[in-house]
Each structure stands twice: as structure tokens, then as C-alpha cells.
């Protein structure tokens, strides 16, 4: 009997010991995963092409990682083959990869350029298809989210990127209408005054958009005396962008990826300037481009705009990561800007762009890591 009791106790102790080991292993794994996820993420926008060698990209990715960058937003011109080539190189260097794409603005899109009817049209009747009629700059070639075939084309590009193994998210840029109002700091460049919605910069009066709006609201924006004060017309365009984003969200999640987006500084400003109300979108992460100098603001505006976006996203799962324009930031100001983002609730900061960053700026980033 004594021997049986001893054997039973031995087995019991063995089970408890094994469970302790398993618990410890699980705990260590969770702890390791938590440690590998940065508390405050550092992103970097980067453009890529076929000409640079794998070794050159590897060296660049290793450099970014050594200075504290956690994630790269790679613009391949929506080329999934180039993304397939670069993603393993960046992943091997320890970087997350996010597939950065131009969304409604599609400069040089060879498929879209075969379809003039896909393009947005201004209130003055100028189409983004026609080079001489494009607003501000030649690369403003905006597709209408109201045209079913244009929308289908955009979403096919989203899906092509989402299918690439190793990509963390598809990153939507230019997911909006052309600037109704330019940032005030950029107006002198175009010798413009924008104190109201001007016909040449008010889009989209294309047939596809207007016909869809008339079907919903039984009125024609082309015939309105002052379409800027018609709330349904404004809200229609906000919803056209929202629905496009929401469809993209469904697509990328079907491929077990996330959706991120580069947006204007905070939702109320984005609504006013480019028909972009991003706090209402289905999106996992937003990177508001808080380029304070474009708006003739002070450095501390980075904190204000960050906080405004964070507050507008309360109750939603969407993360906010502050975008910084590094060419206009001294190393000292860069350090302060990062701190403003941290202090006002951002989950990280994104830098544009790495190819023009100085070693001093990179050192600031490295030294500011938690």
C-alpha cells in the first residue's frame, strides 16, 4: 500500500511539474511576442523600382532597422511582382512591410488611361484625363469612385497587393478627391487665393458621379447655384470615398492583411479640404500627414492635430500614427515632434522620406526609441 501511495504521489508531482513547465513556456512565448511588438512604432515611406539590386535594398533595409525603424511603406507602383521581390528582403531585416499605393489619384495608370470616362471632372467641366486641365500638377489624374469600372479597377489593385505573402497591410494614399483647398503654405506656389470653393478645384461632376447622385437625391449638382452649401452633395462624395475604403477593408481582411491609410491631419480638416472623413472609415491604421509647415503652423501643432485625431477615433479600434515631413525638421525639431506625437496619444510616427534624411536625423530617431 505504501508503495502504491508513493507511486501515486510521484505521478501527481510529475503532472504538476509538467504543467508548470508548459505554463512557463507559454508565458515566455507571450512575453517574447509582447517584447517583439514595439510600444511606439516607427514607420518609413519608401519608393521602389526594378533597377536597384537586391543587395542595395538589403543594405538600405538593414540601415533603417539599425536606426530604429520598425515598418516600411513601400510604393511599388502597385506592382505585386516587385513587392514579392522586396518583401522577403525587408522581412529578413526585421521590418514590417506595408504595400503603399496611390488610390483614387492614379498617375500614369496605363489601364485607366484607356478609359476617359473613368476620370473625375471639375465643376468648370475640366477632366483629370486631359493633361492641360488637371488641377495644380500634371500627376493629378483622379479616378471617380462613382464609376463602377474605375472602382473595380482600383479594388483589383488592392487585392493584387493583398495577396503578396509577408505583407502586413495595404496602405491607401491619395484616398480622397483633389484638394478643394490647398494647405495655406502652398498657395503662393500656385499664385492662388482660395477663400471659397472654386469651380476648377471642386470635383466630381463626372457623368457617373452626377447620375448616381441624382438617382439618390433627385437633384442635379451641375444646376445648383451654389453646390458648396448643399450638404447632401458634400456628404455623397464623403460616402463615395468611405464605401471604397470599406470595400478595400473587406478585401484585404479576406487575405488576412490589414488596411492602413495616409490621410490629412485630422478628420474635420480632411473633410473640409479633400472630402475625406477618415474617422468614419473601416480601417485598421491611419497615418495622418501632420506636415505643420504646409499650414503655416507652429511645431506644437503636431501635438494638437495628433490629439484631435485620437479623440475623433475614441471607441474605434483604428490606430493613429503621426506622419512627419522630415525635410523641414531640424534634428532638434524632429526630437520634439516625436515627443509631441507620443504625448498626445499616437501609437507611432511615420517619416517621409528616408532618402533625404540626414545621419543626424536618423540618430535622433534611434535615440528616441523606448
C-alpha positions as a printed NumPy array, in Angstrom:
array([[  0.   ,   0.   ,   0.   ],
       [  2.859,   2.322,   0.922],
       [  4.47 ,   1.662,  -2.425],
       [  1.201,   2.489,  -4.225],
       [  0.884,   5.793,  -2.347],
       [  4.489,   6.71 ,  -3.184],
       [  3.929,   5.871,  -6.88 ],
       [  0.705,   7.926,  -6.949],
       [  2.419,  10.927,  -5.369],
       [  5.294,  10.633,  -7.838],
       [  2.894,  10.675, -10.788],
       [  0.976,  13.626,  -9.296],
       [  4.164,  15.62 ,  -8.772],
       [  5.268,  14.789, -12.301],
       [  1.957,  16.12 , -13.764],
       [  2.139,  19.328, -11.7  ],
       [  5.769,  19.813, -12.725],
       [  4.931,  19.35 , -16.433],
       [  2.061,  21.789, -16.162],
       [  4.376,  24.331, -14.547],
       [  6.856,  23.904, -17.399],
       [  4.098,  24.291, -20.011],
       [  2.745,  27.371, -18.255],
       [  6.22 ,  28.843, -18.105],
       [  6.796,  28.097, -21.804],
       [  3.506,  29.724, -22.782],
       [  4.219,  32.706, -20.562],
       [  7.682,  33.128, -22.048],
       [  6.271,  32.924, -25.573],
       [  3.669,  35.578, -24.846],
       [  6.287,  37.744, -23.19 ],
       [  8.602,  37.349, -26.186],
       [  5.801,  38.311, -28.582],
       [  4.956,  41.334, -26.467],
       [  8.587,  42.379, -26.431],
       [  8.849,  41.988, -30.224],
       [  5.898,  44.339, -30.805],
       [  7.135,  47.911, -30.366],
       [  5.205,  50.005, -27.862],
       [  5.634,  53.001, -30.172],
       [  6.085,  52.072, -33.827],
       [  8.407,  53.878, -36.256],
       [  7.375,  53.769, -39.919],
       [  9.083,  54.97 , -43.067],
       [  7.641,  55.729, -46.527],
       [  9.874,  54.491, -49.361],
       [  9.527,  54.329, -53.164],
       [ 10.997,  51.399, -55.046],
       [ 11.809,  50.363, -58.593],
       [ 13.249,  47.453, -60.556],
       [ 16.656,  48.995, -61.261],
       [ 18.156,  48.746, -57.779],
       [ 19.749,  45.415, -56.872],
       [ 18.616,  43.128, -54.06 ],
       [ 21.88 ,  43.775, -52.231],
       [ 21.31 ,  47.538, -52.386],
       [ 17.791,  47.16 , -50.991],
       [ 19.022,  44.786, -48.306],
       [ 21.688,  47.29 , -47.237],
       [ 19.074,  50.045, -47.087],
       [ 16.613,  47.943, -45.097],
       [ 19.354,  46.961, -42.662],
       [ 20.263,  50.626, -42.251],
       [ 16.665,  51.566, -41.485],
       [ 16.383,  48.768, -38.934],
       [ 19.651,  49.75 , -37.264],
       [ 18.292,  53.259, -36.721],
       [ 15.092,  52.053, -35.085],
       [ 12.62 ,  51.827, -37.984],
       [ 10.055,  49.05 , -37.454],
       [  7.977,  49.205, -40.648],
       [  8.405,  50.295, -44.259],
       [  5.608,  51.553, -46.51 ],
       [  6.832,  50.538, -49.968],
       [  5.471,  52.18 , -53.12 ],
       [  5.987,  49.728, -55.996],
       [  3.55 ,  51.493, -58.317],
       [  1.016,  48.739, -57.423],
       [  3.363,  46.145, -58.964],
       [  2.823,  42.916, -56.98 ],
       [  5.846,  41.238, -58.594],
       [  8.22 ,  43.926, -57.332],
       [  6.526,  43.744, -53.94 ],
       [  7.057,  39.948, -53.896],
       [ 10.737,  40.55 , -54.547],
       [ 11.234,  43.203, -51.86 ],
       [  9.034,  41.909, -49.05 ],
       [ 11.269,  38.959, -48.048],
       [ 14.316,  41.254, -48.065],
       [ 12.654,  43.737, -45.721],
       [ 11.194,  40.996, -43.532],
       [ 14.608,  39.392, -43.196],
       [ 15.978,  42.732, -41.992],
       [ 13.304,  42.707, -39.291],
       [ 10.93 ,  45.2  , -40.916],
       [  7.19 ,  45.006, -41.384],
       [  6.133,  45.649, -44.975],
       [  3.089,  47.722, -45.903],
       [  2.119,  47.938, -49.569],
       [  1.774,  51.68 , -50.285],
       [ -0.424,  52.565, -53.276],
       [ -1.902,  55.652, -54.946],
       [ -5.644,  55.025, -54.824],
       [ -8.069,  57.465, -56.486],
       [ -5.172,  59.503, -57.872],
       [ -3.63 ,  57.113, -60.413],
       [ -0.871,  58.937, -62.343],
       [  0.331,  57.06 , -65.407],
       [ -2.105,  54.175, -64.927],
       [ -1.952,  52.507, -68.352],
       [ -5.285,  50.704, -67.93 ],
       [ -7.184,  53.741, -66.649],
       [ -5.809,  55.966, -69.393],
       [ -7.699,  53.85 , -71.926],
       [-10.976,  54.992, -70.314],
       [-11.509,  58.781, -70.309],
       [-14.935,  58.304, -68.713],
       [-13.339,  56.946, -65.517],
       [-11.846,  60.303, -64.543],
       [-13.151,  62.99 , -62.195],
       [-14.459,  66.236, -63.664],
       [-14.461,  69.679, -62.058],
       [-17.465,  71.972, -61.655],
       [-15.968,  74.038, -64.504],
       [-16.113,  70.939, -66.739],
       [-12.4  ,  70.083, -66.767],
       [-11.465,  66.396, -66.758],
       [ -8.486,  64.92 , -64.931],
       [ -7.983,  62.793, -68.053],
       [ -6.871,  65.851, -70.046],
       [ -3.31 ,  66.837, -69.202],
       [ -3.851,  70.577, -69.659],
       [ -6.987,  70.546, -67.482],
       [ -5.589,  68.777, -64.41 ],
       [ -5.673,  70.799, -61.17 ],
       [ -2.382,  72.064, -59.723],
       [  0.039,  69.489, -61.156],
       [  0.291,  67.101, -64.09 ],
       [  0.253,  63.949, -61.969],
       [ -3.21 ,  64.737, -60.558],
       [ -5.046,  62.056, -62.553],
       [ -8.038,  61.312, -60.369],
       [-10.388,  58.398, -60.97 ],
       [-14.026,  58.703, -59.948],
       [-15.01 ,  56.337, -57.128],
       [-18.549,  56.627, -58.541],
       [-17.656,  54.958, -61.833],
       [-18.211,  51.204, -61.309],
       [-15.406,  50.131, -63.645],
       [-12.92 ,  52.633, -62.187],
       [-13.797,  51.406, -58.698],
       [-13.444,  47.783, -59.793],
       [-10.009,  48.579, -61.224],
       [ -8.825,  50.261, -58.017],
       [-10.02 ,  47.367, -55.877],
       [ -8.326,  44.839, -58.177],
       [ -5.033,  46.639, -57.498],
       [ -5.726,  46.491, -53.761],
       [ -6.319,  42.755, -53.98 ],
       [ -3.181,  42.17 , -56.045],
       [ -1.072,  43.709, -53.292],
       [ -3.029,  41.984, -50.502],
       [ -2.199,  38.58 , -51.984],
       [  1.564,  39.062, -51.522],
       [  2.917,  36.838, -48.781],
       [  4.6  ,  38.621, -45.888],
       [  2.825,  41.968, -46.352],
       [  1.28 ,  43.358, -43.149],
       [ -1.151,  45.837, -44.716],
       [ -2.213,  47.513, -47.918],
       [ -1.63 ,  51.24 , -47.434],
       [ -4.01 ,  53.601, -49.256],
       [ -2.624,  57.012, -50.205],
       [ -4.496,  59.696, -52.193],
       [ -7.718,  58.111, -50.991],
       [ -9.764,  61.264, -51.498],
       [-10.819,  63.925, -54.021],
       [ -8.464,  66.617, -55.357],
       [ -7.752,  69.481, -52.965],
       [-10.736,  71.812, -52.758],
       [ -8.424,  73.921, -50.605],
       [ -4.657,  73.611, -50.724],
       [ -2.701,  73.873, -47.473],
       [ -2.26 ,  77.599, -46.965],
       [  1.523,  77.371, -47.078],
       [  1.377,  76.008, -50.645],
       [ -0.919,  78.659, -52.137],
       [  1.879,  81.118, -53.078],
       [  3.496,  78.387, -55.189],
       [  0.423,  78.408, -57.459],
       [ -0.324,  82.133, -57.075],
       [ -3.757,  81.239, -55.722],
       [ -6.305,  82.592, -53.271],
       [ -8.838,  80.029, -52.107],
       [-11.401,  81.722, -49.891],
       [-14.294,  79.714, -51.297],
       [-14.791,  76.512, -53.288],
       [-13.558,  77.458, -56.748],
       [-15.055,  75.667, -59.798],
       [-11.652,  74.493, -61.13 ],
       [-10.893,  72.679, -57.851],
       [-14.33 ,  71.328, -56.966],
       [-14.762,  67.7  , -58.137],
       [-16.588,  65.286, -59.083],
       [-19.06 ,  66.418, -61.706],
       [-18.42 ,  63.45 , -63.996],
       [-21.433,  61.741, -65.58 ],
       [-21.037,  58.661, -63.366],
       [-20.981,  60.704, -60.177],
       [-23.794,  63.108, -61.073],
       [-26.102,  60.353, -62.338],
       [-25.567,  58.323, -59.167],
       [-26.287,  61.385, -57.006],
       [-29.457,  62.281, -58.958],
       [-30.758,  58.73 , -58.5  ],
       [-30.346,  59.111, -54.732],
       [-31.38 ,  62.724, -54.157],
       [-33.36 ,  63.77 , -57.276],
       [-31.386,  66.975, -57.886],
       [-28.522,  67.883, -60.216],
       [-25.404,  69.467, -58.693],
       [-24.493,  70.894, -62.101],
       [-27.61 ,  73.06 , -61.892],
       [-27.159,  74.241, -58.31 ],
       [-26.493,  77.945, -57.854],
       [-24.064,  77.229, -55.002],
       [-23.313,  73.492, -54.688],
       [-20.83 ,  74.186, -51.853],
       [-23.703,  74.684, -49.41 ],
       [-25.636,  71.577, -50.415],
       [-24.997,  69.114, -47.601],
       [-26.269,  66.052, -49.489],
       [-23.871,  66.746, -52.358],
       [-20.935,  67.081, -49.976],
       [-21.967,  64.042, -47.954],
       [-22.431,  61.985, -51.124],
       [-18.769,  62.464, -52.   ],
       [-17.629,  61.72 , -48.447],
       [-19.612,  58.482, -48.616],
       [-18.207,  57.518, -52.022],
       [-14.707,  57.536, -50.522],
       [-15.873,  55.791, -47.347],
       [-17.553,  52.992, -49.289],
       [-14.425,  52.495, -51.408],
       [-12.3  ,  52.21 , -48.266],
       [-14.794,  49.845, -46.665],
       [-14.696,  47.579, -49.729],
       [-10.897,  47.601, -49.662],
       [-11.03 ,  46.683, -45.96 ],
       [-13.163,  43.633, -46.724],
       [-10.79 ,  42.536, -49.487],
       [ -7.556,  42.816, -47.517],
       [ -9.036,  41.122, -44.447],
       [-10.149,  38.256, -46.653],
       [ -6.431,  37.772, -47.351],
       [ -5.557,  38.077, -43.63 ],
       [ -3.971,  41.503, -44.109],
       [ -4.745,  44.854, -42.532],
       [ -5.715,  48.15 , -44.133],
       [ -3.834,  51.37 , -43.435],
       [ -4.133,  54.817, -44.985],
       [ -2.258,  58.102, -45.334],
       [ -4.732,  60.873, -44.557],
       [ -4.988,  64.621, -43.994],
       [ -4.147,  65.88 , -40.489],
       [ -7.454,  65.361, -38.654],
       [-10.966,  64.408, -39.773],
       [-12.614,  67.843, -39.718],
       [ -9.757,  69.358, -41.726],
       [ -9.699,  66.406, -44.142],
       [-13.461,  66.76 , -44.647],
       [-13.098,  70.466, -45.444],
       [-10.082,  70.218, -47.72 ],
       [-10.36 ,  66.94 , -49.647],
       [-13.723,  65.232, -48.919],
       [-12.105,  62.719, -46.571],
       [-13.825,  61.888, -43.268],
       [-11.488,  59.148, -42.111],
       [-12.82 ,  58.675, -38.584],
       [-15.887,  57.013, -40.162],
       [-13.911,  54.504, -42.244],
       [-13.346,  50.789, -41.734],
       [ -9.559,  50.926, -41.446],
       [ -7.013,  49.417, -39.063],
       [ -4.44 ,  52.211, -39.009],
       [ -4.346,  55.829, -40.153],
       [ -1.174,  57.837, -40.705],
       [ -2.273,  61.498, -40.779],
       [  0.315,  63.615, -42.583],
       [  0.761,  66.316, -39.96 ],
       [  3.098,  68.47 , -42.034],
       [  2.722,  71.577, -39.886],
       [  4.818,  73.869, -42.098],
       [  2.444,  73.273, -45.055],
       [ -0.219,  75.02 , -42.995],
       [  1.97 ,  77.853, -41.664],
       [  1.571,  76.428, -38.167],
       [  3.988,  76.15 , -35.233],
       [  5.756,  72.923, -34.299],
       [  3.363,  72.258, -31.407],
       [  0.509,  71.95 , -33.939],
       [  1.765,  68.377, -34.426],
       [  0.561,  67.661, -30.9  ],
       [ -2.752,  69.448, -31.45 ],
       [ -3.571,  67.643, -34.716],
       [ -2.495,  64.279, -33.278],
       [ -4.74 ,  64.743, -30.252],
       [ -7.686,  65.836, -32.394],
       [ -7.437,  62.666, -34.481],
       [ -7.048,  60.453, -31.407],
       [-10.153,  61.986, -29.823],
       [-12.159,  61.566, -33.041],
       [-11.231,  57.878, -33.098],
       [-12.278,  57.181, -29.494],
       [-14.27 ,  53.968, -29.255],
       [-12.87 ,  52.629, -32.53 ],
       [-10.146,  50.014, -32.987],
       [ -8.296,  52.204, -35.516],
       [ -4.746,  53.123, -34.514],
       [ -3.309,  56.571, -35.246],
       [  0.368,  57.014, -36.16 ],
       [  1.546,  60.578, -36.753],
       [  3.156,  61.329, -40.139],
       [  6.121,  63.746, -40.105],
       [  7.697,  65.598, -43.038],
       [ 11.392,  65.3  , -42.231],
       [ 12.945,  67.622, -44.875],
       [ 11.648,  70.614, -42.899],
       [ 12.62 ,  69.294, -39.457],
       [ 15.993,  70.011, -37.887],
       [ 17.302,  67.193, -35.676],
       [ 16.212,  69.169, -32.613],
       [ 12.732,  69.795, -34.018],
       [ 12.43 ,  66.159, -35.067],
       [ 13.075,  65.059, -31.497],
       [ 10.421,  67.479, -30.245],
       [  7.945,  66.411, -32.954],
       [  8.272,  62.744, -31.979],
       [  7.622,  63.674, -28.362],
       [  4.534,  65.706, -29.298],
       [  3.142,  62.628, -31.063],
       [  3.877,  60.401, -28.07 ],
       [  2.417,  62.833, -25.551],
       [ -0.833,  63.224, -27.485],
       [ -1.792,  59.589, -27.912],
       [ -0.239,  58.426, -31.19 ],
       [  0.722,  54.765, -31.427],
       [  3.764,  55.635, -33.531],
       [  5.302,  58.038, -36.037],
       [  5.914,  57.728, -39.776],
       [  8.724,  59.566, -41.56 ],
       [  8.744,  60.966, -45.09 ],
       [ 11.124,  60.355, -46.568],
       [ 14.197,  58.278, -45.766],
       [ 16.26 ,  59.031, -48.859],
       [ 16.516,  62.686, -47.857],
       [ 17.088,  62.139, -44.147],
       [ 20.422,  63.052, -42.603],
       [ 22.517,  60.899, -40.32 ],
       [ 21.75 ,  63.372, -37.534],
       [ 18.013,  62.817, -38.04 ],
       [ 18.482,  59.048, -38.034],
       [ 20.43 ,  59.332, -34.764],
       [ 17.553,  61.27 , -33.215],
       [ 15.155,  58.502, -34.236],
       [ 17.435,  55.812, -32.84 ],
       [ 17.985,  57.625, -29.555],
       [ 14.275,  58.314, -29.085],
       [ 13.305,  54.633, -29.142],
       [ 11.797,  53.375, -25.899]])
